[in-house]
Amino acid sequence: MPSTHKADQIDARLLLALAESPRATTIALADRIGLSRNTVQARMGKLDDSHALRSFERRIDPAILGYPLQAYILTNVTQRKLARVGAALDGIPEVLEVLGLSGVADLLIHVAVRDADDLYRVAGDILGIKGVKRTTTALVMREMVDYRITPLVEKLTD
């Protein structure tokens, strides 16, 4: 769900401080960016309430859980069954995220698996969902640029 909040320069300074020290206390953040504790606490509450801050889950590497292999599965679905397909994908633990697309495929499914045999099983589970017409799997060979947001936040502080 996209955020309903539009960040300003103060939010950007707070977000940069959080990115650098995610476990910092409200008081430490306030000292760092030169605001009162109450202001920082109110801003943090507004960011949380508006879904501007993502889940801590994004920071966990699936490899430490025994899922070192990742893949993206481009998926074509019957449009009227899209909601049912999404619900079925939500029930597959190896599915990390699903994005709806325009263009060559309807869904981009990010999965984490134990090995090639596990990928074969998960891809088969996805293909077996009623409404899924076709899949194309791409194995992640290496991460070239990890997920990041700091460069966009820094642009807001300029």
C-alpha positions in Angstrom: 0.0 0.0 0.0 1.6 3.3 -1.0 2.0 6.0 1.6 -0.5 8.8 2.0 2.2 11.2 3.4 4.3 13.6 1.4 7.7 14.0 3.1 9.3 17.5 3.6 12.9 18.4 4.4 12.4 17.8 8.1 11.1 14.3 7.4 14.0 13.7 5.0 16.5 14.6 7.7 14.7 12.3 10.1 14.7 9.5 7.5 18.4 9.9 6.7 19.2 9.7 10.5 17.0 6.5 10.7 18.7 5.0 7.7 22.1 5.5 9.3 21.0 4.3 12.7 17.8 2.3 12.5 17.8 1.4 16.2 18.3 4.9 17.4 16.0 6.2 20.2 13.7 9.1 19.6 15.9 11.2 21.9 19.1 10.3 19.9 17.3 11.1 16.6 16.2 14.4 18.0 19.7 15.3 19.1 21.1 14.3 15.8 18.8 16.4 13.6 18.4 19.3 16.1 14.7 18.9 16.8 12.7 18.4 20.0 11.9 14.8 21.2 8.2 15.6 20.8 8.6 16.8 17.2 10.5 13.7 16.3 8.0 11.5 18.1 5.1 13.2 16.3 6.8 13.0 12.9 7.6 9.3 13.5 4.0 8.6 14.4 2.8 10.4 11.2 5.2 8.4 9.1 4.0 5.1 10.7 0.3 6.0 10.4 0.6 6.9 6.7 2.5 3.6 5.9 5.6 5.6 4.8 7.9 3.3 6.8 8.2 -0.2 5.5 8.3 -3.4 7.5 11.5 -4.5 9.3 11.2 -7.7 7.2 12.9 -6.0 4.3 16.1 -6.1 6.2 16.2 -9.8 6.8 18.3 -11.8 4.3 16.5 -15.0 3.3 19.9 -16.8 3.1 20.2 -16.8 6.9 16.9 -18.7 7.0 18.2 -21.4 4.7 17.0 -19.8 1.4 20.1 -18.6 -0.4 18.7 -18.7 -3.9 16.4 -16.1 -5.3 14.4 -15.8 -8.5 11.9 -13.7 -10.3 9.0 -15.3 -11.9 7.2 -13.4 -14.6 3.6 -14.6 -14.7 0.7 -14.3 -17.1 -2.8 -14.8 -15.5 -6.4 -14.8 -16.5 -7.4 -11.3 -15.6 -10.7 -12.1 -14.0 -8.9 -14.6 -11.7 -6.2 -12.1 -10.6 -7.5 -11.7 -7.0 -7.7 -15.4 -6.6 -4.2 -15.9 -7.9 -2.9 -13.2 -5.5 -4.6 -14.9 -2.6 -3.0 -18.2 -3.6 0.4 -16.6 -3.9 0.1 -15.2 -0.4 -0.2 -18.7 0.8 3.2 -19.8 -0.5 5.9 -19.0 2.1 8.7 -18.8 -0.4 7.0 -15.9 -2.2 8.7 -12.7 -0.9 6.7 -10.2 -2.9 4.3 -9.9 -5.9 4.1 -6.9 -8.1 1.4 -6.2 -10.7 2.8 -5.2 -14.0 1.8 -3.7 -17.3 3.5 -5.0 -20.4 4.9 -8.5 -21.2 3.6 -10.1 -18.0 0.9 -9.5 -15.4 2.8 -10.3 -12.2 6.4 -10.3 -11.1 6.9 -12.8 -8.3 10.0 -12.6 -6.2 10.8 -15.9 -4.5 13.5 -17.3 -2.2 14.3 -21.0 -2.3 16.8 -23.5 -0.8 18.2 -24.8 -4.1 17.3 -25.6 -7.8 15.0 -28.5 -6.8 13.1 -26.2 -4.4 12.8 -23.5 -7.2 11.4 -26.2 -9.5 8.8 -27.1 -6.8 7.8 -23.5 -6.1 7.6 -22.6 -9.8 5.4 -25.7 -10.2 3.2 -24.6 -7.3 2.8 -21.2 -8.9 2.0 -22.7 -12.3 -0.5 -25.0 -10.7 -2.6 -22.0 -9.4 -5.9 -21.8 -11.2 -5.8 -18.7 -13.4 -2.0 -18.8 -14.0 -1.5 -19.3 -17.7 2.3 -19.1 -18.2 5.5 -18.4 -16.2 9.0 -17.5 -17.1 11.7 -17.8 -14.3 14.9 -15.8 -14.0 17.4 -16.9 -11.4 19.2 -14.1 -9.5 22.9 -14.6 -10.2 24.2 -11.6 -8.1 22.9 -8.4 -6.6 24.3 -5.5 -8.5 22.6 -2.7 -6.6 20.8 -3.6 -3.3 17.5 -2.0 -2.5 18.1 1.6 -1.5 16.1 4.7 -0.9 18.7 7.1 0.6 19.7 8.8 -2.7 16.0 9.9 -3.2 15.8 11.1 0.4 19.0 13.0 0.0 17.6 14.7 -3.1 14.7 16.0 -0.9 17.2 17.6 1.6 18.8 19.7 -1.2 
